[in-house]
């Protein structure tokens, strides 16, 4: 009880409150600018924590973390450009809903899903943090490979028009991710003698180029002509309670997926949102409307990627193992504050941990309030004439992409990805599988090769691992289920 009172006292301090408000607002702005992202946002704010007390610095980092993940959905919905990689799956249904004249409702679904996902994950962490951490420790290379293969099955969900084209797009994404250093041997491959290609293609450059820049090219030179007009003013529109309750299964499942994947070191919110979107597509009664502005798709993506923010803190705090690149930066910030993550953290700083979880819940509530009240500001981009809007998009993506590594090569990759995205769209190839393959390729390849070393070059050994075997069974089941459903419908 004393620890709880101490945690509440820290949360009620003026420094903590200002840090939560300022960090969340700053995070939303950073997430809404395509190309910047959570890592850059936390890195920029990190020096300010050096002169702050423990409670305020933790609140500032949590606000920036959660706010930036949520902020990525804003451009994804309004201009078909994911502000952060975590929102890549949000635009699959968020942007179509905006083009259908309901951008306010799309932002409402995204904001509600983000808030519920974050709060749900907080509750799960308070109750089951030790269990989730222990389960995450059981994952080795073989289990990660099986998880990656399972995640690839979402290609079947996002490639509605042609599964063959979807698979080819995914193979292209897998290949693009193989450019650069070999994850096991360290040998440079497919660099064609170009020094900058030795490190591979940056995810931000590929992602923003494929979606944002190709969208600009498509509006300028695409065969469809000018895009349909969008509702001029965006005001936050809360989804009806009955609609929310009807989708409670999607919300709970997506929150569980996000929390669990977040607790696995090194996976991240992008994978969680893609897996959650694919799972919602398979099980939703509205699966035929996915890709056309279906709320289930927005909920699945945003609930999962915001649940990851809490889930990723499990291995970071309990084990000292960062759950994703963002928490790796936060790990350094905690160390600077003389907070040593590990099993003893919950014993030696119990009051601080209670405060951390309460601050995380408060950040999610503040995020909801800011998302609801600041929505009219976001609509200003939609009032611009389309040529000016496209010019602003190009400037933002160029500045955002360049600022990540200060690299001209990233801008070349950005332009190349934009041309590639335009060509794929022209010939009817879906863009989403390219991103899915690009994101999952490093994990799948490195895990497979390390797993083969562990099993003495015997793939049969992969099936001896219970967790991996479970994922393989789920993969086969999900691939076969559409055929079974079609047969049953006949």
C-alpha positions as CSV (number, residue, x, y, z in Angstrom):
1,X,0.0,0.0,0.0
2,X,2.9,2.3,0.8
3,X,4.4,1.7,-2.7
4,X,1.0,2.5,-4.3
5,X,0.8,5.7,-2.4
6,X,4.3,6.6,-3.4
7,X,3.5,5.8,-7.0
8,X,0.4,8.1,-6.9
9,X,2.4,10.8,-5.3
10,X,5.0,10.7,-8.2
11,X,2.2,10.7,-10.8
12,X,0.5,13.8,-9.2
13,X,3.7,15.8,-9.2
14,X,3.8,18.9,-11.4
15,X,6.9,17.7,-13.3
16,X,5.3,14.3,-14.2
17,X,2.0,15.9,-15.4
18,X,3.8,18.4,-17.6
19,X,6.1,15.7,-18.9
20,X,3.1,13.5,-19.8
21,X,1.3,16.3,-21.6
22,X,4.4,17.7,-23.4
23,X,5.8,14.2,-24.3
24,X,2.5,13.0,-25.7
25,X,1.9,16.1,-27.8
26,X,5.5,16.0,-29.1
27,X,5.2,12.3,-29.9
28,X,2.0,12.8,-31.8
29,X,3.6,15.5,-33.9
30,X,6.7,13.4,-34.5
31,X,4.6,10.4,-35.5
32,X,2.5,12.5,-37.9
33,X,5.5,13.7,-39.9
34,X,6.2,10.9,-42.4
35,X,9.8,9.6,-42.1
36,X,10.7,10.7,-38.6
37,X,9.4,7.9,-36.4
38,X,9.6,6.9,-32.7
39,X,13.3,6.2,-32.5
40,X,14.2,9.6,-33.8
41,X,11.6,11.3,-31.6
42,X,13.0,9.6,-28.4
43,X,16.6,10.2,-29.5
44,X,15.9,14.0,-30.0
45,X,14.2,14.2,-26.6
46,X,16.8,12.1,-24.8
47,X,19.1,15.0,-23.8
48,X,16.3,16.8,-22.0
49,X,16.0,13.8,-19.6
50,X,19.6,14.3,-18.3
51,X,18.5,17.3,-16.2
52,X,15.1,15.8,-15.1
53,X,14.2,13.7,-12.2
54,X,13.4,10.0,-12.6
55,X,9.6,10.4,-12.6
56,X,9.5,13.3,-15.1
57,X,12.1,11.6,-17.5
58,X,10.1,8.3,-17.5
59,X,6.9,10.2,-18.2
60,X,8.5,12.2,-21.0
61,X,9.8,9.1,-22.7
62,X,6.6,7.2,-22.3
63,X,4.6,10.1,-23.7
64,X,6.9,10.4,-26.7
65,X,6.8,6.6,-27.3
66,X,3.1,6.1,-27.2
67,X,2.3,9.4,-28.9
68,X,4.6,8.8,-31.8
69,X,3.2,5.3,-32.4
70,X,-0.4,6.7,-32.5
71,X,0.6,9.8,-34.5
72,X,1.6,7.6,-37.4
73,X,-2.0,6.8,-38.1
74,X,-2.9,10.4,-38.9
75,X,-1.1,10.7,-42.3
76,X,-1.8,7.1,-43.0
77,X,-5.5,7.9,-42.9
78,X,-5.5,11.3,-44.4
79,X,-2.9,11.2,-47.1
80,X,-2.2,7.5,-47.5
81,X,1.3,7.9,-46.0
82,X,2.2,6.0,-42.8
83,X,3.9,8.4,-40.5
84,X,5.7,5.5,-38.8
85,X,6.3,1.9,-39.9
86,X,4.0,0.8,-37.1
87,X,1.0,2.3,-39.0
88,X,1.8,0.5,-42.3
89,X,-1.3,-1.7,-41.9
90,X,-3.5,1.2,-40.8
91,X,-3.6,2.7,-44.3
92,X,-5.0,-0.5,-45.8
93,X,-8.5,0.5,-44.5
94,X,-7.9,3.9,-43.0
95,X,-7.2,5.7,-46.2
96,X,-10.1,4.1,-48.1
97,X,-12.5,5.1,-45.3
98,X,-11.2,8.7,-45.7
99,X,-11.7,8.6,-49.4
100,X,-15.2,7.3,-48.9
101,X,-16.0,10.6,-47.1
102,X,-15.4,9.5,-43.5
103,X,-11.9,10.7,-42.4
104,X,-13.4,11.9,-39.1
105,X,-14.7,8.4,-38.3
106,X,-11.5,6.8,-39.5
107,X,-9.5,8.9,-37.0
108,X,-12.1,8.0,-34.4
109,X,-11.7,4.3,-34.9
110,X,-7.9,4.7,-34.9
111,X,-7.9,6.8,-31.7
112,X,-10.2,4.5,-29.8
113,X,-8.3,1.4,-30.9
114,X,-5.0,3.0,-29.9
115,X,-6.3,4.0,-26.5
116,X,-8.0,0.7,-25.8
117,X,-4.9,-1.3,-26.9
118,X,-2.6,0.7,-24.7
119,X,-4.9,0.5,-21.6
120,X,-5.6,-3.2,-22.2
121,X,-1.9,-3.9,-22.4
122,X,-1.3,-2.0,-19.2
123,X,-3.7,-4.2,-17.4
124,X,-2.2,-7.4,-18.8
125,X,1.3,-6.3,-17.8
126,X,0.3,-5.5,-14.2
127,X,-1.3,-9.0,-13.9
128,X,0.9,-11.1,-16.1
129,X,4.3,-9.4,-16.7
130,X,6.4,-12.1,-15.2
131,X,4.6,-14.8,-17.2
132,X,5.0,-12.9,-20.4
133,X,8.7,-12.3,-19.8
134,X,9.3,-16.0,-19.1
135,X,7.4,-17.1,-22.2
136,X,9.4,-14.6,-24.4
137,X,12.6,-16.2,-23.1
138,X,11.6,-19.5,-24.6
139,X,11.8,-18.1,-28.1
140,X,15.0,-19.0,-29.9
141,X,15.9,-18.8,-33.6
142,X,13.6,-21.8,-34.6
143,X,10.6,-20.2,-32.8
144,X,11.3,-16.8,-34.4
145,X,11.5,-18.5,-37.9
146,X,8.2,-20.2,-37.3
147,X,6.6,-16.9,-36.2
148,X,7.9,-15.2,-39.3
149,X,6.5,-17.8,-41.6
150,X,3.2,-17.6,-39.8
151,X,3.2,-13.8,-40.2
152,X,3.8,-14.2,-44.0
153,X,0.4,-15.8,-44.3
154,X,-1.1,-12.3,-44.0
155,X,-0.1,-11.9,-47.7
156,X,-3.2,-14.0,-48.6
157,X,-5.3,-11.4,-46.7
158,X,-4.0,-8.3,-48.3
159,X,-3.7,-9.6,-51.9
160,X,-7.4,-9.8,-52.7
161,X,-7.2,-9.3,-56.4
162,X,-4.5,-11.9,-57.2
163,X,-2.7,-14.2,-54.8
164,X,0.0,-14.8,-57.4
165,X,0.7,-11.1,-57.7
166,X,0.7,-10.8,-53.9
167,X,3.2,-13.6,-53.6
168,X,5.5,-12.1,-56.3
169,X,5.3,-8.7,-54.5
170,X,6.2,-10.4,-51.2
171,X,9.2,-12.2,-52.9
172,X,10.3,-8.8,-54.1
173,X,10.2,-7.4,-50.6
174,X,12.1,-10.4,-49.3
175,X,14.8,-9.9,-51.9
176,X,15.1,-6.1,-51.3
177,X,15.7,-6.8,-47.6
178,X,18.6,-9.2,-48.5
179,X,20.7,-6.4,-50.0
180,X,23.6,-5.5,-47.7
181,X,25.3,-7.5,-45.0
182,X,24.6,-11.2,-44.5
183,X,23.1,-11.5,-41.0
184,X,25.2,-14.6,-40.2
185,X,28.5,-14.4,-42.0
186,X,28.7,-10.6,-42.4
187,X,29.6,-10.8,-46.1
188,X,28.3,-8.0,-48.3
189,X,25.9,-9.2,-51.0
190,X,23.9,-7.6,-53.9
191,X,25.7,-4.3,-53.4
192,X,27.0,-4.1,-57.1
193,X,30.1,-2.4,-55.8
194,X,28.2,0.6,-54.4
195,X,29.5,1.4,-51.0
196,X,26.2,2.8,-49.6
197,X,24.4,-0.4,-50.5
198,X,26.6,-2.4,-48.1
199,X,24.3,-1.5,-45.2
200,X,21.1,-2.3,-47.1
201,X,18.0,-0.2,-47.7
202,X,16.5,1.7,-44.8
203,X,13.0,0.7,-43.9
204,X,11.8,4.3,-43.7
205,X,13.0,5.1,-47.2
206,X,11.4,2.0,-48.7
207,X,8.1,2.4,-46.8
208,X,7.6,6.1,-47.4
209,X,8.7,5.8,-51.1
210,X,6.4,2.8,-51.8
211,X,3.3,4.5,-50.3
212,X,3.8,8.2,-50.1
213,X,5.9,9.1,-53.1
214,X,4.1,6.5,-55.3
215,X,0.8,8.1,-54.3
216,X,2.1,11.4,-55.5
217,X,3.2,9.9,-58.8
218,X,-0.1,8.1,-59.1
219,X,-2.1,11.3,-58.6
220,X,0.0,13.2,-61.1
221,X,0.3,10.6,-63.9
222,X,-1.9,7.6,-62.9
223,X,-4.7,6.4,-65.2
224,X,-7.5,7.2,-62.8
225,X,-7.1,10.9,-63.0
226,X,-7.6,13.2,-59.9
227,X,-8.5,11.5,-56.7
228,X,-12.1,11.7,-55.4
229,X,-12.7,14.8,-53.1
230,X,-12.2,14.2,-49.4
231,X,-14.4,15.7,-46.7
232,X,-13.1,19.3,-46.3
233,X,-13.1,19.4,-42.4
234,X,-12.0,16.6,-40.1
235,X,-13.6,16.6,-36.7
236,X,-13.1,13.7,-34.3
237,X,-16.1,11.4,-34.6
238,X,-16.5,8.8,-31.8
239,X,-17.7,5.4,-33.1
240,X,-21.0,4.3,-31.8
241,X,-20.9,2.2,-28.7
242,X,-22.9,-0.5,-30.3
243,X,-20.4,-0.7,-33.1
244,X,-17.5,-0.9,-30.6
245,X,-19.2,-3.7,-28.6
246,X,-19.9,-5.6,-31.8
247,X,-16.1,-5.5,-32.5
248,X,-15.0,-6.4,-29.0
249,X,-13.5,-9.7,-30.2
250,X,-11.3,-7.9,-32.7
251,X,-10.2,-5.4,-30.0
252,X,-9.3,-8.1,-27.4
253,X,-7.6,-10.4,-29.8
254,X,-5.5,-7.5,-31.3
255,X,-4.5,-6.2,-27.9
256,X,-3.4,-9.7,-26.9
257,X,-1.4,-10.1,-30.1
258,X,0.2,-6.7,-29.7
259,X,1.1,-7.3,-26.0
260,X,2.5,-10.8,-26.7
261,X,4.6,-9.8,-29.7
262,X,5.8,-6.7,-27.9
263,X,7.1,-8.9,-25.1
264,X,9.3,-10.9,-27.6
265,X,12.6,-9.1,-27.9
266,X,13.4,-7.5,-31.2
267,X,10.1,-8.0,-33.1
268,X,8.4,-4.7,-32.8
269,X,5.0,-3.0,-33.5
270,X,5.2,-3.3,-37.3
271,X,5.1,-7.1,-37.2
272,X,2.4,-7.0,-34.5
273,X,0.1,-4.7,-36.6
274,X,0.6,-6.9,-39.7
275,X,-0.1,-10.1,-37.8
276,X,-3.1,-8.6,-36.1
277,X,-4.5,-7.2,-39.4
278,X,-4.1,-10.6,-41.0
279,X,-5.8,-12.4,-38.1
280,X,-8.7,-9.9,-38.2
281,X,-9.0,-10.4,-41.9
282,X,-9.3,-14.2,-41.5
283,X,-11.9,-14.1,-38.7
284,X,-13.9,-11.0,-39.2
285,X,-17.5,-11.4,-40.4
286,X,-16.7,-8.3,-42.6
287,X,-13.6,-9.8,-44.2
288,X,-14.9,-9.1,-47.7
289,X,-14.9,-5.4,-47.0
290,X,-11.2,-5.3,-45.9
291,X,-9.3,-2.8,-48.0
292,X,-12.4,-0.8,-48.7
293,X,-12.6,1.1,-45.4
294,X,-13.5,-1.6,-42.9
295,X,-13.3,-0.5,-39.2
296,X,-12.1,-3.9,-38.2
297,X,-8.9,-3.4,-40.2
298,X,-8.2,0.0,-38.5
299,X,-8.9,-1.4,-35.1
300,X,-6.7,-4.5,-35.6
301,X,-3.7,-2.5,-36.6
302,X,-4.0,0.4,-34.2
303,X,-5.0,-1.7,-31.2
304,X,-2.0,-4.1,-31.7
305,X,0.7,-1.5,-32.4
306,X,-0.2,0.5,-29.3
307,X,-0.4,-2.6,-27.2
308,X,3.2,-3.3,-28.2
309,X,4.3,-0.1,-26.4
310,X,3.4,-1.7,-23.1
311,X,4.4,-5.2,-24.1
312,X,7.9,-4.2,-25.3
313,X,8.6,-2.8,-21.8
314,X,8.3,-6.4,-20.3
315,X,11.7,-7.7,-21.5
316,X,13.2,-4.2,-21.2
317,X,12.3,-3.8,-17.5
318,X,12.3,-7.4,-16.3
319,X,15.3,-8.7,-18.3
320,X,17.2,-5.7,-19.5
321,X,16.6,-6.9,-23.1
322,X,15.0,-4.2,-25.3
323,X,11.7,-5.3,-26.8
324,X,12.3,-3.2,-29.9
325,X,14.7,-0.4,-31.1
326,X,12.7,2.2,-29.4
327,X,12.9,0.6,-26.0
328,X,16.7,0.1,-26.6
329,X,17.0,3.9,-26.6
330,X,14.8,4.0,-23.5
331,X,17.0,1.4,-21.8
332,X,19.9,3.8,-22.1
333,X,17.8,6.6,-20.7
334,X,16.8,4.5,-17.7
335,X,20.5,3.6,-17.1
336,X,21.4,7.3,-17.1
337,X,18.8,7.8,-14.4
338,X,20.5,5.1,-12.3
339,X,17.7,2.7,-12.9
340,X,19.2,-0.8,-13.8
341,X,16.6,-3.0,-15.6
342,X,16.5,-6.6,-14.5
343,X,14.7,-9.0,-12.1
344,X,15.8,-6.9,-9.1
345,X,14.1,-3.8,-10.5
346,X,10.7,-4.8,-9.3
347,X,12.1,-5.4,-5.8
348,X,14.4,-2.4,-5.4
349,X,12.2,0.1,-7.1
350,X,8.7,-1.2,-6.6
351,X,7.2,2.2,-6.2
352,X,8.9,3.5,-9.4
353,X,7.5,0.5,-11.3
354,X,4.0,1.1,-10.0
355,X,4.4,4.8,-11.1
356,X,5.6,3.7,-14.5
357,X,2.5,1.6,-15.2
358,X,0.2,4.3,-13.9
359,X,2.0,6.9,-16.0
360,X,1.7,4.6,-19.1
361,X,-2.1,4.4,-18.5
362,X,-2.3,8.2,-18.0
363,X,-0.4,8.8,-21.3
364,X,-2.9,6.7,-23.2
365,X,-5.8,8.7,-21.7
366,X,-4.0,12.0,-22.6
367,X,-3.4,10.6,-26.1
368,X,-7.1,10.0,-26.6
369,X,-8.0,13.5,-25.4
370,X,-5.4,15.1,-27.7
371,X,-6.4,12.9,-30.6
372,X,-10.0,14.0,-30.1
373,X,-9.5,17.7,-29.6
374,X,-6.7,18.3,-32.2
375,X,-8.4,16.5,-35.1
376,X,-9.5,19.8,-36.7
377,X,-5.9,20.9,-37.0
378,X,-5.1,17.7,-39.0
379,X,-7.8,18.6,-41.5
380,X,-5.9,21.7,-42.7
381,X,-3.8,19.5,-44.9
382,X,-7.0,18.4,-46.7
383,X,-8.1,22.0,-47.4
384,X,-4.9,22.7,-49.5
385,X,-5.3,22.5,-53.3
386,X,-4.1,19.1,-54.5
387,X,-0.9,20.4,-56.2
388,X,0.1,22.2,-53.1
389,X,-0.8,19.2,-50.9
390,X,1.3,16.9,-53.1
391,X,4.2,19.4,-52.9
392,X,3.9,19.5,-49.1
393,X,3.9,15.7,-49.0
394,X,7.1,15.5,-51.1
395,X,8.9,18.1,-48.9
396,X,7.9,16.3,-45.7
397,X,8.9,12.9,-46.9
398,X,12.2,14.2,-48.3
399,X,13.1,16.0,-45.1
400,X,11.9,13.2,-42.8
401,X,13.8,10.5,-44.8
402,X,17.0,12.5,-45.0
403,X,16.9,13.5,-41.3
404,X,17.0,9.8,-40.1
405,X,20.6,9.2,-41.3
406,X,21.5,12.5,-43.1
407,X,22.1,10.4,-46.1
408,X,21.6,11.3,-49.8
409,X,21.6,7.6,-50.6
410,X,18.4,7.3,-48.5
411,X,16.8,9.9,-50.8
412,X,17.8,7.9,-53.9
413,X,16.2,4.8,-52.3
414,X,13.1,6.9,-51.5
415,X,12.8,8.0,-55.2
416,X,13.5,4.5,-56.4
417,X,10.9,3.0,-54.1
418,X,8.4,5.6,-55.3
419,X,9.0,4.7,-59.0
420,X,8.8,1.0,-58.1
421,X,5.6,1.5,-56.2
422,X,4.1,3.4,-59.1
423,X,5.1,0.6,-61.5
424,X,3.6,-2.0,-59.3
425,X,0.4,-0.2,-59.0
426,X,0.2,0.4,-62.8
427,X,0.5,-3.4,-63.4
428,X,-1.9,-4.3,-60.6
429,X,0.6,-5.6,-58.1
430,X,-0.3,-4.9,-54.4
431,X,2.1,-2.8,-52.4
432,X,1.4,-4.2,-48.9
433,X,3.0,-7.6,-49.5
434,X,6.3,-5.8,-50.5
435,X,6.4,-4.2,-47.1
436,X,5.4,-7.4,-45.4
437,X,8.2,-9.3,-47.1
438,X,10.7,-6.5,-46.4
439,X,9.9,-6.2,-42.7
440,X,9.9,-10.0,-42.1
441,X,12.8,-11.0,-44.3
442,X,15.7,-10.2,-41.8
443,X,14.0,-12.1,-39.0
444,X,13.1,-15.1,-41.1
445,X,16.5,-15.4,-42.8
446,X,18.7,-15.0,-39.8
447,X,16.4,-17.2,-37.6
448,X,16.3,-19.9,-40.3
449,X,20.1,-20.0,-40.7
450,X,20.8,-20.0,-37.0
451,X,18.2,-22.7,-36.5
452,X,19.8,-24.8,-39.2
453,X,23.2,-24.5,-37.4
454,X,21.5,-25.6,-34.1
455,X,19.9,-28.6,-35.7
456,X,23.0,-29.8,-37.6
457,X,21.6,-28.6,-41.0
458,X,18.4,-30.7,-40.4
459,X,15.2,-28.9,-41.1
460,X,13.3,-31.8,-39.5
461,X,14.7,-30.6,-36.2
462,X,12.5,-27.5,-36.5
463,X,9.4,-29.6,-35.9
464,X,10.9,-31.0,-32.6
465,X,10.3,-27.6,-31.0
466,X,6.7,-27.5,-29.5
467,X,6.2,-23.7,-30.0
468,X,7.6,-23.8,-33.6
469,X,5.5,-26.8,-34.4
470,X,2.4,-25.0,-33.1
471,X,3.2,-22.0,-35.4
472,X,3.7,-24.4,-38.4
473,X,0.3,-26.0,-37.7
474,X,-1.4,-22.6,-37.4
475,X,0.2,-21.5,-40.7
476,X,-1.1,-24.6,-42.6
477,X,-4.5,-24.2,-41.0
478,X,-4.8,-20.5,-41.9
479,X,-3.6,-21.3,-45.5
480,X,-6.1,-24.1,-45.9
481,X,-9.0,-22.3,-44.1
482,X,-10.1,-20.2,-47.1
483,X,-10.4,-23.4,-49.2
484,X,-12.3,-25.2,-46.4
485,X,-14.7,-22.2,-46.0
486,X,-15.2,-22.0,-49.8
487,X,-16.1,-25.7,-49.9
488,X,-18.4,-25.4,-46.9
489,X,-20.2,-22.4,-48.5
490,X,-20.8,-24.5,-51.6
